[in-house]
Amino acid sequence: MIKPLPFSLRAWRSLSSLLRPGATPFLLWRAGKGKEERGRLGERRGEASIARPEGRLIWMHGASVGETVSLLPLIERLVQRGFPVLVTSGTVTSARVLEKRLPAGAIHQFVPLDLPAFAQRFLDHWQPDLILITESELWPNMISAASERGTPMVMVNGRMSQRSFTRWSKFRPFAEAILSRFDLCLAQSDDDGRRLSALGAPRVAVSGNLKFDVLPPPADPMKVSSLSGVIGDRPVWMAASTHPGEEDMLFAIHRVLAPHFPGLVTLIAPRHPHRGEEIALTAQNYGLQTARRSQGLLPDGATDIYIIDTVGELGLFYRVAPLVFMGGSLVTHGGQNPIEPGKLGAAILHGPHVWNFTDVFAALDAAGGAAQVEDAKELAQTASDLLWDTARLREMARTAHDTVMKLGGAADRTLVELEPYLIQMHLEGP
């Protein structure tokens, strides 16, 4: 039985419809800033750029790179079962990463803006038979439109941080109206599950974190060998997925460390690669020599800061950097995913602001594969200690690897929970 929409969702639909005239100018503005692909703006209005595959279709959605990459183990298993899979995301970077990593049988589109007309247009074309939404992507218009069609929806890899829970709790009736549309919410942890239940999710199970099952990002062995040869025996460390404000700290830290580690190379991979030029100009103000990956350059003997302002190459640099600082954690962003560098054998440092990945960092810290620093001064001291003590650095990296490998299995548990829906799709036929 299809549930009638409560007043809160109907009111939201009416109010958000008023924003439609401004949608295209808004998208063009974002495209001008490099945040949209100009040739695919139609997808953001619900206009499909490719045909729907035949047969029963599973639609899977993740917001950005981390969320969509976490779906890869599940996507691969569903494709192997013979289901066509549509994957949507909302960022240019995620689209470029998925272009390289999606298996045959899966296709990508940009998710439409959450306006009623765009949601209806999207659903009219794709007509998904099962919708899997990752983490906490609670888009009211799309969710209510799918619910009105009777399409089963499952939240996978569900996450509800304490910070998000506090915010949603102020609008609990609205949160319940959205979450009650889901047939099932599969949470990453017991805490996530309790918060989702408290906000009105009717059925919750804990299946674990899919990110632990993602294969390490690939890298061409020839490129790894070439980069290692270029760096040689120079000391090197990396800051991954950095955010504005953190690069200034890293430049200052490099200047502190460099006299003690001759030839030191600091690798910086900004969370948003389009900031490469901005970061290089800032580094010059600190008197540091830079080279940018996007310009085809490698770190030569004079390079202090090597800026990785490209997409899909973190796997290469994680393989040559024995020590990785995870960005978004010394500023109040919430941290970035440490699982990939852990799997590739790097010791991990992070700041105090890691609520996006609380359980992951807690497990790594407890085992000794990662360490928290409170500020730039402590980051400099800890990085210095580890670069000096290579035996301790290797042991920390080994522990990080072993810890993340032990925490896998979420994809298989998720698939078990999805089995009734998959069986029903098979019974209903093409």
GUKE-569421 format. One line per 4 residues: their letters; for each residue x, y, z of N, C-alpha, C. Coordinates in steps of 0.1 Angstrom, whole numbers, plus 5000, padded with zeros to 4 digits. Example, Ala and Ser with C-alpha at 12.3 -4.5 7.8 and 13.67 -1.06 7.14 Angstrom:
2
as	5132/4943/5078/5123/4955/5078/5132/4967/5078 | 5128/4978/5071/5137/4989/5071/5129/5000/5079
***
This chain:
430
mikp	5008/4988/5000/5000/5000/5000/5009/5012/5000 | 5006/5022/4991/5013/5034/4990/5009/5044/5001 | 5018/5049/5008/5015/5058/5019/5012/5072/5014 | 5001/5078/5018/4998/5092/5014/5009/5102/5020
lpfs	5012/5112/5012/5022/5121/5017/5017/5130/5028 | 5025/5132/5039/5020/5141/5050/5021/5155/5045 | 5014/5164/5053/5014/5178/5049/5028/5184/5047 | 5037/5180/5056/5050/5187/5055/5057/5184/5042
lraw	5056/5172/5036/5062/5170/5023/5054/5177/5012 | 5041/5177/5013/5033/5184/5003/5036/5199/5003 | 5038/5205/5015/5042/5219/5016/5056/5221/5010 | 5065/5213/5013/5078/5214/5008/5078/5214/4993
rsls	5070/5204/4987/5069/5203/4973/5064/5216/4967 | 5054/5222/4973/5048/5234/4967/5058/5246/4968 | 5065/5247/4979/5074/5258/4981/5086/5257/4971 | 5092/5245/4970/5104/5243/4962/5101/5244/4947
sllr	5088/5242/4943/5084/5244/4929/5087/5258/4925 | 5086/5267/4934/5088/5281/4930/5102/5284/4926 | 5112/5275/4929/5126/5277/4926/5129/5273/4912 | 5120/5267/4905/5123/5261/4892/5129/5272/4882
pgat	5123/5284/4881/5128/5293/4871/5142/5297/4873 | 5147/5296/4885/5161/5299/4888/5171/5288/4886 | 5166/5276/4883/5175/5264/4883/5185/5265/4872 | 5182/5269/4860/5191/5269/4849/5202/5280/4851
pfll	5198/5292/4855/5208/5302/4858/5218/5297/4869 | 5212/5291/4879/5220/5285/4890/5230/5275/4885 | 5226/5266/4876/5235/5256/4871/5246/5262/4862 | 5242/5272/4854/5252/5279/4846/5262/5286/4854
wrag	5258/5292/4865/5267/5298/4875/5277/5288/4880 | 5272/5276/4884/5280/5266/4890/5290/5261/4879 | 5285/5259/4867/5294/5255/4856/5305/5264/4854 | 5302/5277/4855/5313/5287/4853/5324/5286/4864
kgke	5320/5280/4875/5330/5278/4886/5336/5264/4886 | 5333/5257/4875/5339/5243/4874/5332/5233/4882 | 5320/5236/4888/5313/5227/4897/5302/5219/4889 | 5300/5221/4877/5291/5213/4868/5298/5211/4855
ergr	5294/5200/4848/5298/5198/4834/5288/5204/4825 | 5292/5214/4818/5283/5222/4810/5275/5214/4800 | 5282/5204/4794/5275/5196/4784/5265/5186/4790 | 5264/5185/4803/5255/5175/4810/5246/5182/4819
lger	5243/5195/4817/5234/5202/4826/5220/5197/4826 | 5217/5192/4814/5203/5186/4813/5200/5175/4823 | 5211/5167/4826/5209/5157/4836/5205/5162/4850 | 5210/5174/4853/5207/5181/4866/5192/5186/4866
rgea	5186/5186/4854/5172/5190/4853/5163/5177/4851 | 5169/5166/4852/5162/5153/4851/5161/5148/4837 | 5168/5154/4828/5168/5150/4813/5179/5140/4811 | 5175/5128/4808/5185/5117/4806/5193/5119/4794
siar	5206/5116/4794/5214/5118/4783/5217/5104/4776 | 5212/5093/4781/5213/5080/4775/5200/5072/4777 | 5199/5062/4770/5186/5054/4770/5186/5045/4783 | 5174/5042/4787/5173/5033/4799/5176/5019/4794
pegr	5184/5011/4802/5187/4997/4798/5174/4989/4800 | 5173/4978/4792/5162/4969/4793/5162/4961/4806 | 5150/4957/4810/5149/4948/4822/5148/4956/4835 | 5148/4949/4846/5147/4954/4859/5159/4963/4862
liwm	5157/4975/4867/5168/4984/4869/5169/4988/4884 | 5181/4988/4889/5184/4992/4902/5191/5006/4902 | 5185/5016/4909/5192/5029/4909/5199/5031/4922 | 5211/5035/4922/5219/5037/4934/5225/5051/4934
hgas	5224/5058/4945/5228/5072/4946/5237/5075/4957 | 5248/5082/4954/5257/5087/4964/5260/5102/4961 | 5263/5110/4971/5264/5124/4969/5277/5128/4961 | 5288/5123/4966/5301/5127/4960/5310/5115/4959
vget	5323/5118/4958/5333/5107/4955/5332/5096/4966 | 5333/5100/4978/5334/5090/4989/5322/5081/4989 | 5310/5087/4988/5298/5079/4989/5296/5070/4977 | 5299/5075/4965/5297/5066/4953/5308/5055/4952
vsll	5320/5058/4956/5331/5048/4956/5327/5037/4966 | 5321/5041/4977/5318/5031/4987/5307/5021/4982 | 5300/5025/4972/5290/5016/4966/5296/5006/4956 | 5308/5008/4952/5314/4999/4942/5314/4984/4945
plie	5317/4980/4957/5316/4966/4960/5302/4960/4958 | 5292/4968/4962/5278/4964/4960/5274/4964/4945 | 5278/4975/4938/5275/4976/4924/5280/4964/4917 | 5293/4960/4919/5299/4948/4913/5291/4936/4915
rlvq	5287/4933/4928/5279/4921/4931/5266/4921/4924 | 5259/4933/4923/5246/4933/4917/5247/4931/4902 | 5257/4937/4895/5259/4935/4881/5262/4921/4878 | 5270/4914/4887/5273/4900/4885/5260/4891/4886
rgfp	5250/4896/4893/5238/4889/4894/5229/4892/4882 | 5233/4900/4873/5226/4903/4861/5216/4915/4861 | 5218/4924/4871/5209/4935/4872/5216/4948/4866 | 5210/4954/4857/5215/4967/4852/5215/4977/4864
vlvt	5225/4986/4865/5226/4995/4876/5228/5009/4871 | 5220/5018/4876/5222/5032/4873/5228/5039/4886 | 5239/5046/4884/5245/5052/4896/5245/5067/4893 | 5240/5075/4903/5239/5089/4902/5248/5095/4913
sgtv	5253/5107/4910/5260/5115/4920/5259/5130/4916 | 5264/5139/4925/5261/5153/4923/5274/5161/4920 | 5286/5155/4919/5298/5163/4917/5305/5159/4904 | 5313/5168/4899/5321/5166/4887/5332/5156/4890
tsar	5338/5157/4902/5349/5148/4905/5344/5134/4906 | 5332/5132/4912/5327/5118/4914/5324/5112/4900 | 5319/5120/4891/5316/5115/4877/5329/5110/4870 | 5340/5118/4872/5353/5114/4866/5359/5102/4872
vlek	5357/5100/4885/5362/5088/4892/5354/5076/4887 | 5341/5077/4887/5332/5066/4883/5334/5062/4869 | 5337/5072/4860/5340/5069/4846/5351/5058/4845 | 5361/5059/4854/5372/5050/4854/5370/5036/4861
rlpa	5360/5037/4871/5359/5025/4880/5346/5018/4880 | 5336/5023/4873/5324/5015/4872/5325/5003/4863 | 5320/4991/4868/5321/4979/4860/5311/4980/4848 | 5313/4971/4838/5304/4970/4827/5291/4966/4832
gaih	5280/4972/4827/5267/4969/4832/5261/4979/4842 | 5270/4989/4845/5266/5001/4853/5268/5013/4845 | 5259/5023/4847/5260/5036/4840/5259/5047/4850 | 5264/5059/4846/5264/5070/4855/5256/5082/4849
qfvp	5248/5089/4857/5242/5101/4854/5243/5111/4866 | 5242/5124/4863/5242/5133/4875/5228/5133/4880 | 5227/5134/4893/5214/5134/4900/5207/5148/4897 | 5194/5148/4895/5188/5161/4892/5187/5169/4905
ldlp	5186/5182/4904/5183/5191/4915/5170/5186/4921 | 5169/5188/4934/5157/5182/4941/5145/5192/4940 | 5140/5193/4927/5128/5201/4925/5118/5191/4919 | 5105/5193/4922/5095/5183/4919/5094/5179/4904
afaq	5095/5189/4895/5094/5186/4881/5106/5178/4876 | 5118/5181/4881/5130/5174/4877/5130/5160/4882 | 5125/5158/4895/5124/5144/4900/5114/5136/4892 | 5103/5142/4889/5093/5134/4881/5098/5130/4867
rfld	5105/5140/4861/5111/5137/4848/5121/5126/4848 | 5129/5126/4858/5140/5116/4860/5133/5102/4862 | 5123/5102/4871/5117/5089/4874/5109/5084/4862 | 5103/5093/4854/5095/5089/4842/5104/5082/4832
hwqp	5117/5086/4831/5126/5080/4821/5132/5067/4827 | 5137/5067/4839/5145/5056/4844/5136/5045/4850 | 5125/5049/4855/5115/5039/4861/5123/5028/4869 | 5130/5032/4879/5138/5021/4887/5128/5012/4894
dlil	5133/5000/4896/5125/4990/4903/5129/4988/4917 | 5141/4993/4921/5146/4994/4934/5156/5006/4935 | 5154/5013/4946/5163/5025/4948/5171/5023/4961 | 5184/5024/4959/5194/5023/4970/5201/5037/4972
ites	5198/5043/4983/5204/5056/4986/5214/5055/4997 | 5226/5060/4995/5237/5058/5004/5238/5069/5015 | 5242/5065/5027/5244/5074/5038/5232/5082/5042 | 5232/5095/5041/5221/5103/5046/5216/5113/5036
elwp	5215/5108/5023/5210/5117/5012/5195/5118/5012 | 5190/5127/5021/5176/5128/5023/5170/5139/5014 | 5167/5137/5002/5162/5147/4993/5147/5145/4993 | 5139/5155/4999/5125/5153/5001/5117/5151/4988
nmis	5119/5159/4978/5111/5158/4966/5113/5145/4959 | 5125/5140/4957/5128/5128/4950/5123/5116/4958 | 5125/5116/4971/5120/5105/4979/5105/5104/4979 | 5098/5116/4981/5084/5115/4981/5078/5111/4967
aase	5085/5115/4956/5080/5112/4943/5081/5097/4941 | 5093/5091/4945/5095/5077/4943/5085/5069/4952 | 5082/5074/4964/5073/5068/4973/5059/5067/4967 | 5055/5078/4961/5041/5078/4955/5040/5068/4944
rgtp	5051/5064/4938/5051/5054/4927/5051/5040/4932 | 5053/5039/4946/5054/5026/4951/5068/5019/4949 | 5078/5026/4946/5091/5020/4943/5098/5018/4957 | 5102/5006/4959/5109/5003/4972/5122/5010/4973
mvmv	5125/5016/4985/5137/5024/4987/5144/5018/5000 | 5157/5017/4999/5165/5012/5010/5177/5022/5011 | 5179/5026/5024/5191/5033/5027/5203/5023/5030 | 5214/5024/5022/5225/5016/5024/5237/5024/5030
ngrm	5245/5017/5038/5256/5024/5044/5251/5036/5052 | 5240/5035/5058/5233/5046/5064/5242/5052/5076 | 5242/5066/5076/5250/5073/5086/5242/5084/5091 | 5242/5086/5104/5236/5098/5110/5245/5102/5122
sqrs	5254/5111/5119/5263/5116/5130/5255/5123/5141 | 5262/5124/5152/5255/5131/5163/5253/5146/5159 | 5261/5152/5152/5259/5165/5147/5247/5166/5138 | 5246/5157/5128/5234/5157/5120/5221/5154/5127
ftrw	5222/5145/5137/5211/5141/5145/5205/5153/5153 | 5214/5160/5158/5210/5172/5166/5203/5182/5157 | 5208/5184/5145/5202/5193/5135/5188/5188/5131 | 5187/5175/5127/5174/5170/5123/5164/5169/5134
skfr	5169/5167/5146/5160/5166/5158/5151/5179/5159 | 5156/5190/5155/5149/5203/5156/5137/5202/5146 | 5137/5193/5136/5126/5192/5126/5122/5178/5126 | 5120/5172/5137/5117/5158/5138/5105/5153/5129
pfae	5094/5160/5130/5082/5156/5121/5086/5155/5107 | 5094/5165/5102/5098/5165/5088/5107/5153/5085 | 5117/5151/5095/5126/5140/5093/5119/5127/5092 | 5109/5125/5101/5101/5113/5102/5093/5111/5089
ails	5088/5122/5083/5080/5121/5071/5089/5116/5060 | 5102/5120/5060/5111/5115/5049/5115/5100/5052 | 5120/5098/5064/5126/5085/5067/5115/5074/5067 | 5103/5077/5069/5092/5067/5069/5089/5062/5055
rfdl	5094/5069/5045/5093/5065/5031/5102/5053/5027 | 5113/5051/5036/5122/5040/5033/5116/5027/5038 | 5117/5016/5030/5114/5003/5034/5123/4998/5045 | 5136/5002/5044/5146/4996/5052/5158/5006/5053
claq	5164/5008/5064/5176/5016/5066/5187/5006/5071 | 5198/5005/5063/5209/4997/5068/5220/5006/5073 | 5223/5006/5085/5232/5015/5092/5246/5010/5092 | 5255/5020/5093/5269/5016/5094/5273/5011/5108
sddd	5266/5016/5118/5270/5012/5132/5257/5012/5141 | 5259/5007/5153/5248/5007/5162/5243/5022/5165 | 5253/5031/5167/5249/5045/5170/5241/5051/5159 | 5246/5049/5146/5239/5054/5135/5224/5048/5134
grrl	5223/5035/5137/5210/5029/5137/5201/5034/5147 | 5206/5037/5159/5197/5042/5170/5193/5057/5166 | 5201/5064/5160/5197/5078/5157/5187/5078/5145 | 5189/5069/5136/5179/5068/5125/5165/5064/5130
salg	5165/5054/5139/5153/5050/5145/5146/5061/5153 | 5154/5069/5161/5149/5079/5169/5142/5090/5160 | 5147/5091/5148/5142/5102/5139/5130/5096/5130 | 5126/5084/5132/5114/5079/5126/5116/5068/5115
aprv	5128/5063/5113/5130/5052/5104/5123/5040/5109 | 5113/5034/5101/5105/5023/5107/5113/5009/5108 | 5122/5006/5099/5130/4994/5100/5144/4997/5099 | 5152/4993/5108/5167/4996/5108/5174/4983/5111
avsg	5185/4981/5104/5194/4970/5107/5208/4975/5105 | 5218/4969/5112/5232/4973/5111/5239/4964/5102 | 5245/4969/5092/5253/4960/5082/5267/4964/5081 | 5272/4975/5088/5286/4978/5087/5288/4989/5076
nlkf	5301/4992/5075/5305/5003/5066/5310/4998/5053 | 5304/5001/5042/5308/4996/5029/5321/5001/5025 | 5326/5012/5030/5339/5018/5026/5350/5008/5029 | 5348/4999/5039/5359/4990/5042/5361/4979/5032
dvlp	5350/4977/5023/5351/4967/5013/5356/4972/5000 | 5358/4985/4998/5362/4991/4986/5377/4987/4983 | 5380/4982/4971/5393/4979/4967/5402/4992/4968 | 5414/4991/4971/5423/5003/4970/5422/5009/4956
ppad	5423/5023/4956/5423/5029/4943/5435/5024/4934 | 5432/5022/4921/5443/5016/4913/5453/5026/4909 | 5465/5020/4905/5476/5028/4900/5484/5020/4890 | 5489/5027/4880/5497/5020/4870/5511/5017/4876
pmkv	5515/5005/4877/5528/5001/4883/5539/5009/4877 | 5539/5012/4864/5550/5019/4857/5550/5034/4863 | 5538/5040/4865/5538/5053/4871/5543/5053/4886 | 5540/5043/4893/5545/5042/4907/5560/5041/4907
ssls	5565/5032/4898/5580/5031/4897/5586/5044/4893 | 5580/5050/4883/5586/5063/4878/5586/5074/4889 | 5575/5075/4896/5574/5085/4907/5584/5082/4918 | 5584/5069/4922/5594/5065/4933/5608/5069/4929
gvig	5611/5066/4916/5625/5069/4911/5628/5084/4911 | 5618/5092/4908/5620/5107/4908/5622/5112/4922 | 5614/5107/4932/5616/5111/4945/5629/5106/4952 | 5632/5093/4948/5644/5087/4953/5644/5086/4968
drpv	5655/5089/4974/5656/5088/4989/5652/5100/4996 | 5646/5110/4989/5642/5122/4996/5630/5119/5006 | 5630/5125/5018/5619/5122/5027/5606/5128/5021 | 5595/5121/5023/5582/5125/5017/5571/5122/5026
wmaa	5561/5131/5026/5549/5128/5033/5537/5135/5026 | 5525/5132/5029/5514/5136/5021/5502/5141/5030 | 5496/5152/5025/5483/5156/5030/5472/5154/5020 | 5462/5146/5023/5452/5142/5014/5438/5149/5017
sthp	5431/5152/5006/5418/5158/5007/5418/5170/5017 | 5427/5179/5014/5428/5191/5023/5417/5202/5019 | 5414/5210/5029/5404/5221/5027/5410/5234/5030 | 5404/5245/5025/5409/5258/5027/5413/5261/5042
geed	5424/5267/5044/5429/5269/5058/5439/5259/5062 | 5438/5247/5057/5448/5236/5061/5461/5238/5053 | 5460/5242/5040/5472/5243/5032/5482/5253/5039 | 5477/5264/5044/5486/5274/5051/5493/5267/5062
mlfa	5486/5259/5070/5493/5252/5081/5504/5243/5075 | 5501/5236/5064/5510/5226/5059/5523/5234/5053 | 5521/5245/5047/5532/5253/5042/5541/5257/5054 | 5535/5262/5065/5543/5265/5077/5550/5253/5083
ihrv	5543/5242/5083/5549/5230/5088/5561/5226/5079 | 5560/5227/5066/5571/5223/5057/5583/5232/5060 | 5581/5244/5063/5592/5253/5065/5599/5249/5079 | 5591/5244/5088/5597/5240/5101/5605/5227/5099
laph	5599/5218/5091/5605/5204/5090/5617/5204/5080 | 5617/5213/5070/5627/5212/5059/5641/5213/5064 | 5645/5221/5074/5659/5222/5078/5664/5209/5085 | 5654/5201/5090/5658/5189/5097/5657/5176/5088
fpgl	5650/5178/5076/5649/5167/5066/5652/5173/5053 | 5665/5173/5049/5670/5179/5037/5663/5172/5025 | 5658/5180/5015/5651/5175/5004/5637/5171/5006 | 5631/5175/5017/5617/5171/5021/5608/5175/5009
vtli	5599/5166/5006/5588/5168/4996/5575/5166/5003 | 5566/5177/5003/5553/5176/5009/5543/5175/4997 | 5536/5164/4997/5525/5162/4986/5512/5167/4992 | 5505/5175/4984/5492/5180/4989/5482/5177/4978
aprh	5472/5170/4982/5461/5167/4973/5448/5173/4978 | 5444/5185/4973/5432/5192/4978/5420/5184/4975 | 5410/5185/4984/5397/5179/4983/5391/5183/4970 | 5393/5195/4965/5387/5201/4953/5399/5204/4944
phrg	5402/5196/4934/5414/5198/4926/5414/5211/4918 | 5403/5218/4916/5403/5231/4909/5410/5242/4917 | 5413/5239/4929/5420/5249/4938/5435/5248/4936 | 5440/5240/4926/5454/5239/4925/5462/5252/4923
eeia	5457/5260/4914/5464/5273/4911/5464/5282/4924 | 5453/5282/4930/5452/5291/4942/5462/5286/4953 | 5463/5273/4955/5472/5267/4965/5487/5270/4961 | 5490/5269/4948/5503/5272/4943/5507/5286/4946
ltaq	5498/5296/4943/5501/5310/4946/5503/5312/4961 | 5495/5306/4969/5497/5308/4983/5510/5302/4988 | 5514/5291/4983/5527/5285/4986/5539/5295/4983 | 5538/5302/4972/5548/5311/4968/5550/5322/4979
nygl	5539/5326/4985/5540/5336/4996/5548/5331/5008 | 5549/5318/5009/5557/5312/5019/5572/5310/5015 | 5575/5314/5002/5588/5312/4997/5591/5297/4993 | 5580/5290/4990/5582/5276/4986/5580/5273/4971
qtar	5588/5264/4966/5588/5260/4952/5577/5249/4950 | 5569/5251/4940/5558/5242/4938/5559/5236/4924 | 5552/5225/4922/5549/5219/4909/5535/5213/4910 | 5528/5214/4899/5514/5210/4898/5513/5198/4889
rsqg	5506/5187/4894/5504/5175/4887/5496/5178/4874 | 5486/5187/4875/5477/5190/4863/5485/5196/4852 | 5497/5201/4854/5505/5207/4844/5515/5197/4838 | 5514/5184/4842/5522/5174/4837/5536/5174/4844
llpd	5538/5181/4855/5551/5182/4861/5553/5171/4871 | 5566/5167/4874/5569/5158/4885/5578/5166/4895 | 5579/5162/4907/5587/5169/4917/5602/5168/4914 | 5608/5179/4910/5622/5178/4908/5630/5181/4920
gatd	5643/5183/4919/5651/5185/4931/5648/5198/4938 | 5642/5207/4931/5639/5220/4938/5625/5221/4944 | 5617/5211/4941/5603/5211/4945/5601/5209/4960 | 5595/5219/4967/5591/5217/4981/5577/5211/4982
iyii	5567/5217/4975/5553/5213/4976/5549/5208/4962 | 5544/5195/4962/5539/5190/4949/5524/5189/4951 | 5517/5196/4942/5502/5197/4943/5496/5188/4934 | 5488/5179/4939/5481/5168/4931/5467/5173/4928
dtvg	5466/5182/4918/5453/5188/4914/5447/5181/4902 | 5447/5167/4903/5441/5159/4893/5431/5150/4900 | 5423/5142/4891/5413/5134/4897/5417/5119/4894 | 5414/5111/4904/5416/5096/4902/5430/5091/4904
elgl	5439/5099/4910/5453/5095/4911/5458/5093/4925 | 5449/5093/4935/5453/5092/4949/5460/5079/4951 | 5455/5068/4944/5462/5055/4946/5476/5055/4943 | 5480/5063/4933/5495/5064/4929/5502/5070/4941
fyrv	5498/5081/4946/5505/5088/4957/5505/5082/4970 | 5493/5075/4973/5493/5067/4986/5504/5056/4986 | 5507/5051/4974/5517/5041/4973/5531/5045/4975 | 5534/5058/4974/5548/5063/4976/5549/5071/4989
aplv	5538/5075/4995/5539/5083/5008/5537/5074/5020 | 5547/5073/5028/5546/5064/5040/5537/5070/5051 | 5535/5083/5051/5528/5090/5061/5518/5100/5055 | 5505/5099/5059/5494/5106/5053/5486/5114/5064
fmgg	5485/5127/5062/5476/5134/5070/5463/5136/5063 | 5452/5132/5069/5439/5133/5063/5433/5147/5066 | 5430/5153/5055/5424/5167/5056/5410/5168/5061 | 5405/5180/5062/5392/5183/5066/5390/5180/5081
slvt	5402/5179/5088/5401/5175/5102/5408/5185/5112 | 5416/5194/5106/5421/5205/5114/5412/5218/5112 | 5403/5217/5103/5393/5227/5101/5379/5220/5104 | 5369/5228/5107/5356/5221/5112/5348/5216/5100
hggq	5354/5207/5093/5347/5200/5082/5341/5187/5086 | 5349/5179/5093/5344/5166/5098/5353/5155/5093 | 5364/5158/5086/5373/5147/5082/5370/5141/5069 | 5380/5134/5064/5379/5126/5051/5383/5112/5054
npie	5379/5103/5044/5380/5089/5046/5395/5084/5046 | 5399/5077/5058/5413/5073/5059/5415/5058/5054 | 5404/5052/5049/5405/5037/5046/5415/5035/5035 | 5414/5043/5024/5422/5040/5012/5437/5041/5016
pgkl	5442/5051/5022/5456/5051/5025/5460/5040/5035 | 5451/5037/5044/5453/5026/5053/5455/5013/5046 | 5447/5010/5036/5448/4998/5028/5461/4997/5020 | 5466/5009/5017/5478/5009/5008/5491/5011/5017
gaai	5490/5009/5030/5502/5009/5038/5508/5022/5042 | 5499/5032/5045/5504/5044/5051/5500/5046/5065 | 5509/5052/5073/5505/5056/5087/5497/5069/5085 | 5487/5071/5094/5477/5081/5093/5477/5091/5104
lhgp	5477/5104/5101/5475/5114/5111/5462/5122/5108 | 5456/5127/5118/5444/5135/5116/5442/5145/5128 | 5434/5155/5125/5430/5165/5135/5418/5160/5143 | 5413/5169/5152/5402/5165/5161/5388/5164/5154
hvwn	5386/5171/5143/5373/5172/5137/5370/5161/5127 | 5366/5149/5131/5365/5137/5123/5351/5131/5124 | 5341/5139/5127/5328/5133/5130/5322/5126/5118 | 5326/5129/5105/5321/5122/5094/5326/5107/5094
ftdv	5336/5104/5101/5342/5090/5101/5346/5086/5115 | 5337/5089/5124/5340/5087/5139/5345/5073/5141 | 5337/5063/5137/5340/5049/5140/5353/5045/5134 | 5355/5049/5121/5368/5045/5114/5380/5050/5121
faal	5380/5063/5124/5392/5069/5131/5393/5063/5145 | 5382/5060/5152/5383/5055/5165/5390/5041/5165 | 5386/5033/5155/5393/5019/5154/5407/5021/5150 | 5411/5030/5141/5425/5031/5137/5433/5037/5149
daag	5428/5047/5156/5435/5053/5167/5437/5042/5179 | 5427/5034/5181/5428/5025/5192/5438/5014/5189 | 5439/5010/5176/5449/5000/5173/5463/5005/5171 | 5464/5018/5169/5477/5024/5168/5481/5026/5153
gaaq	5472/5025/5144/5475/5027/5130/5473/5042/5126 | 5467/5050/5135/5465/5064/5133/5467/5072/5146 | 5469/5085/5145/5471/5093/5157/5465/5106/5155 | 5458/5111/5165/5452/5124/5164/5461/5135/5169
veda	5461/5146/5162/5469/5158/5166/5459/5169/5168 | 5461/5179/5177/5452/5189/5181/5453/5201/5172 | 5465/5204/5167/5467/5216/5159/5479/5215/5150 | 5483/5226/5143/5494/5225/5134/5507/5222/5141
kela	5509/5228/5153/5521/5226/5160/5523/5211/5164 | 5513/5205/5168/5514/5191/5172/5515/5182/5159 | 5509/5186/5148/5511/5179/5136/5525/5179/5131 | 5531/5191/5132/5545/5192/5128/5554/5183/5137
qtas	5552/5183/5150/5560/5175/5159/5558/5160/5157 | 5546/5156/5155/5543/5142/5153/5549/5137/5140 | 5547/5145/5129/5552/5141/5116/5567/5140/5117 | 5574/5150/5124/5588/5149/5125/5593/5137/5132
dllw	5586/5133/5143/5590/5121/5151/5589/5109/5142 | 5578/5108/5134/5576/5096/5126/5586/5095/5114 | 5589/5106/5108/5599/5107/5097/5613/5103/5102 | 5616/5107/5115/5629/5103/5120/5629/5088/5124
dtar	5618/5083/5130/5617/5069/5135/5611/5060/5124 | 5618/5056/5114/5612/5048/5103/5607/5035/5108 | 5613/5029/5118/5608/5016/5123/5594/5018/5129 | 5592/5028/5137/5579/5031/5142/5569/5035/5131
lrem	5573/5042/5121/5565/5046/5110/5560/5033/5103 | 5569/5024/5100/5565/5011/5093/5555/5003/5101 | 5557/5002/5115/5548/4995/5123/5534/5001/5124 | 5534/5014/5124/5521/5021/5124/5514/5019/5111
arta	5521/5019/5100/5515/5017/5087/5509/5003/5086 | 5517/4993/5091/5512/4979/5091/5500/4977/5099 | 5499/4984/5110/5487/4983/5119/5475/4989/5112 | 5477/5001/5105/5466/5007/5098/5461/4998/5088
hdtv	5469/4991/5080/5465/4982/5070/5457/4970/5076 | 5463/4964/5086/5456/4953/5092/5442/4956/5098 | 5441/4968/5104/5429/4973/5110/5418/4974/5100 | 5420/4981/5089/5410/4984/5079/5406/4971/5072
mklg	5415/4961/5070/5412/4949/5064/5403/4940/5072 | 5405/4941/5085/5397/4933/5094/5382/4937/5095 | 5380/4950/5092/5366/4956/5093/5357/4954/5081 | 5361/4946/5072/5353/4944/5060/5341/4935/5062
gaad	5334/4932/5051/5322/4923/5051/5309/4930/5050 | 5309/4943/5050/5296/4950/5049/5288/4948/5036 | 5296/4946/5025/5289/4944/5012/5281/4931/5013 | 5287/4921/5018/5280/4908/5019/5268/4908/5028
rtlv	5269/4915/5039/5258/4917/5048/5247/4925/5042 | 5251/4935/5035/5241/4944/5028/5233/4935/5018 | 5240/4927/5010/5234/4919/5000/5224/4909/5006 | 5227/4904/5017/5218/4895/5024/5205/4902/5027
elep	5206/4914/5032/5194/4922/5036/5186/4926/5023 | 5193/4927/5012/5186/4931/5000/5180/4919/4992 | 5183/4907/4997/5179/4895/4989/5164/4894/4987 | 5156/4898/4996/5141/4897/4994/5137/4906/4982
yliq	5143/4918/4981/5139/4927/4970/5144/4921/4957 | 5156/4915/4957/5162/4910/4944/5154/4898/4940 | 5150/4889/4949/5141/4878/4945/5128/4883/4939 | 5122/4893/4945/5109/4898/4940/5111/4903/4926
mhle	5122/4910/4924/5125/4915/4910/5126/4904/4900 | 5133/4893/4904/5134/4881/4895/5120/4875/4893 | 5112/4874/4903/5099/4868/4902/5090/4876/4893 | 5091/4889/4893/5083/4898/4885/5087/4898/4870
gp	5099/4893/4868/5103/4891/4854/5108/4904/4848 | 5112/4904/4834/5117/4916/4828/5106/4927/4826
***
